[in-house]
Structure formats: C-alpha cells, structure tokens
Amino acid sequence: MVDGAGTSSQHEKEVTAGGGELYDWDMETYLPWTAPVLTTLWALICLRIYTMISIENAGQRRLIAMGGAVGAALIYILASNVVMLLQTPAEEVPAQENGRVKVQMKG
C-alpha cells in the first residue's frame, strides 16, 4: 500500500479476507541464503545415511561420503547460478512502431 506521502514501505502490508496481515517479503532478503541452506540440508541427510551404515561396510560408507560431497558441491553451484539468474534485472523490450521492432546498435 502507499502511505500519504506517495511512497511505499519496504515490507508492504496487505490485509487478508480474515482481517490478518500478510507481509510481502522482498526476494533479496532470503535468496542469498538459499544455496548454503540447501547444501547444509543435503549434508545432514547424507550424514544420517552414513551413520546408519554399519562400520563393517567401510567401502559403502566411503561411497556415501564421496557422493554426499559431490552432491553438495553440485547443489551449491546450481543454487548459486539460479539465484544469480533470479537477481539479474530483465532486459528492456525494444519499442515497436507499426508492427516493426526498433533496434539501436551500440558502439
């Protein structure tokens, strides 16, 4: 919503049908934490599987440990790239005149 001065607050409040308040959180507040949180969750899942495997199965435990490390690295890289793509501003669409696209060359 817009206050009397014509500016909107960073976290705008919207009133729901039930009368409660719904906060519109900015994507920039939680998006940078996505990659580390997903990587940590993956590592905890792999650690749990690692501890469930018997000590006598050393080869299987090593495979789980290596797979968990490679998986965590891939999750971190993928999540970081997705976050970067989401934070990149969109390019402006060229103006159209009479059904033709106006293109300007830089340089």
N, C-alpha and C positions, 0 to 999 in steps of 0.2 A: 504494500500500500504506500501511498505517497502522503507525507505529512504536509502541514500548512505551508512550509517554505518551498514545496515543489521538489524536494529531494527524497530519495528512498533510503531507508536504513539498509545496512549490510545484510542483516538477517531479517527479512521481511516477515511479518506475522500475518497469517491468514486465519480467519475464523471458519471453523468447520460447521457442518449442519448441527452437530450436537452442542455447539457453543464453546468447544475447546479450542486451543490454539495449536496451529501447525507451523513449525519453523521451517523455513526454506533455507537449508544449509548450502553454502557455496561448495562447489566441487573442489575448489582449491584447498579446502580445509582438511579433507580426508584423503584425497587422491594420492599425495606423495607417500602415504603410509601403506598403500596397497601392496607393493612389491615386498617390503620386509615382513609384513604380516602374513601374506600367503606363503612365503618361504619358511617362516617360523612354524606355521601350522603343518606344512609338509614335513619339516624336520621332526616335529613332535610325533606325527603319525609313523614315520619310519623308525624313530627311536622306540616307539611302542612295539612295533613288529619285531625289531631287533631284540628287545628284551623278552619277547615271547618264545624266541627260538632257543633251543637247548644249547648249552655250552659245548656239547659234544659235536654239534654241527658247525664247526668253525668256517667251513667253506661257504655254507649258506648265509651265515652271519656276515661274512665279508662281502658277499654279493649284495645283500640288503644294504649294507653301509655304503658301498660304492654306488649302487643305484639311487639311494637316497641323496647322496651328494650331487650326482649328475642331475637328478631330477630337480633338486633345489636350485641349482645354478640355472637350469633351463627356465624354471618358473620365474626366477628373479629377472632374467633377461627379457623374457616375454612380457611380464607385467610392466617392467620399466618402459619397454617400447610402446605398449598400449597406452600407458599414462602419458608418455610424450606425445603420442598422436592425439589424445584427447585434449591436451593442453595447447596444442598448436592452433592458432587462430585460422579460421576459414578464409580462403581467398575470395576476393570480390568477383562477382559475376560481371562480365563486360556488358555495357549498355547496348540495348537493341534499338535500332531505328528502322522502321518499315520492314520488319522481319529479317533484317541483316544485323550481324554482330559487329560492333565497332571494336577493332583491335588496335592497340597502340604498341609500338615497338620501343623498347628501352635501349638507350645506348647511343 
